[in-house]
Amino acid sequence: MSETRSPREVFRALLDGITAGRFAELDGFYAEDAVVEMVFEPVGPRLVEGRAALRERFLALGERTPLELSARDIVVRTTDDPEVVVGEWDYHVRHRGTGQELTVANIQVLRVRDGLIVHSRDFHDHLALTRLLGTVPQPVADPDAG
C-alpha cells in the first residue's frame, strides 16, 4: 500500500510536472470534483471545475505552448489548516521561438485531501505570459464611457 502524499509533496510534484512539461499527467494531481480558480486570468475561464475539464486544459496547453518554464525561489508555507499549503515561486520563462525571457511571480493556495488537490486558488501573472506569447487581448470598450 502506498503512502498518501502530503499537501507540500503534492505542490512540489505538481510544480515539477509543470516545469518538466508533463502536461498529460497533471490532471492526476486533482480530485474528480476539483475546483481551480485562476484569479488573474485575462483571456480564458477563471474557474475550471472537475478533473476532466482540467485534463482538457492541460492537454491543450501542452500542445500549444512554446514556453519553457523553470521554477525558482520556491517557498511552501503550511497553514493552521493541515489540508492547506501556500506555494510561492517565480517562473523564469523562455519563449522557444523568439528567445525572449522574463520572470513572473506566482502564488498558489492548495487544499489537498487524501493526496489530491480538491481546491486551488492560483495567482499567476497570466498577462505577462500572454504578452510574451504575443496574444494580449484588446480591452473591451466600456459602452458607458465617453
C-alpha positions in Angstrom: 0.0 0.0 0.0 1.4 3.4 -1.0 1.6 6.3 1.3 -0.6 9.3 0.6 1.4 12.5 -0.3 1.2 15.5 2.0 -0.1 18.8 0.7 3.5 20.1 0.5 4.6 17.0 -1.5 1.6 17.4 -3.9 2.5 21.0 -4.5 6.2 20.2 -5.3 5.2 17.2 -7.5 2.7 19.4 -9.4 5.3 22.1 -9.9 7.9 19.6 -11.1 5.4 18.2 -13.6 4.6 21.6 -15.0 8.2 22.7 -15.3 9.1 19.3 -17.0 6.3 19.8 -19.5 4.4 16.6 -18.4 1.0 18.2 -19.1 -0.6 14.9 -19.9 0.0 13.8 -16.3 -1.1 16.9 -14.4 -4.8 16.1 -14.0 -3.7 13.1 -11.9 -2.9 15.5 -9.0 -6.5 16.6 -8.8 -9.7 15.1 -7.3 -12.5 14.2 -9.7 -14.5 17.2 -8.4 -11.6 19.6 -8.0 -12.2 23.4 -8.4 -9.4 25.6 -9.7 -9.7 29.4 -9.6 -7.3 31.4 -11.7 -7.8 34.8 -10.2 -5.8 36.9 -12.7 -6.6 35.0 -15.9 -7.2 37.8 -18.5 -8.5 35.7 -21.5 -9.7 32.3 -20.5 -12.0 30.9 -17.9 -11.2 32.0 -14.4 -12.9 28.9 -13.0 -12.3 25.3 -14.0 -14.3 22.5 -12.4 -13.6 18.8 -12.5 -10.6 16.6 -13.4 -11.9 16.1 -16.9 -12.0 19.8 -17.7 -8.6 20.2 -16.1 -7.2 17.4 -18.3 -8.5 19.1 -21.4 -7.0 22.4 -20.4 -3.6 20.8 -19.6 -3.5 18.8 -22.8 -4.4 21.9 -24.9 -1.7 23.9 -23.1 0.9 21.2 -23.6 0.2 21.0 -27.3 0.4 24.8 -28.0 2.9 26.3 -25.6 6.2 27.5 -26.9 7.3 28.4 -23.4 10.0 26.8 -21.3 9.4 27.2 -17.5 11.8 26.8 -14.7 10.7 27.4 -11.1 13.0 29.5 -8.8 12.9 30.8 -5.2 10.2 28.2 -4.2 8.7 28.6 -0.7 5.9 26.4 0.6 4.1 27.6 3.7 2.0 25.5 5.9 -1.2 26.9 7.5 -3.3 26.3 10.5 -5.4 24.0 8.3 -3.5 20.8 7.7 -5.0 20.4 4.2 -3.9 23.8 3.0 -0.5 25.0 1.8 0.6 28.2 0.1 3.3 27.9 -2.6 5.2 31.0 -3.7 7.7 30.9 -6.5 9.0 32.7 -9.6 8.9 31.2 -13.1 11.8 32.0 -15.3 10.1 31.8 -18.7 11.8 31.5 -22.1 9.9 31.6 -25.4 11.4 28.9 -27.6 10.6 30.7 -30.9 11.7 34.3 -30.1 14.3 33.6 -27.3 12.5 36.3 -25.2 12.8 35.7 -21.5 11.0 37.1 -18.4 10.4 36.2 -14.8 6.9 36.0 -13.4 5.7 35.7 -9.8 3.2 33.1 -8.7 1.2 32.1 -5.6 -1.0 29.0 -5.3 -3.2 28.2 -2.4 -3.9 24.4 -2.5 -6.3 22.4 -0.4 -5.2 18.8 -0.6 -7.3 15.9 0.7 -6.2 12.2 0.6 -3.2 13.2 -1.6 -5.3 15.0 -4.3 -6.0 18.7 -4.9 -9.6 19.5 -4.2 -9.4 23.3 -4.5 -6.8 25.7 -5.8 -6.6 29.5 -6.0 -3.9 30.4 -8.5 -2.4 33.8 -8.6 -0.1 33.8 -11.7 0.8 36.7 -13.8 -1.1 35.5 -16.9 -1.0 38.9 -18.5 2.8 38.9 -18.6 2.7 35.4 -20.2 0.2 36.4 -22.8 2.4 39.4 -23.7 5.3 37.1 -24.1 3.2 34.9 -26.4 2.0 38.0 -28.4 -1.6 37.2 -27.6 -2.6 40.1 -25.5 -6.3 40.7 -26.0 -7.6 44.2 -26.8 -9.5 45.8 -23.9 -13.3 45.7 -24.2 -14.7 49.2 -24.6 -16.9 50.4 -21.8 -20.2 51.4 -23.5 -20.9 53.8 -20.7 -17.6 55.6 -21.0 -17.5 58.6 -23.1 
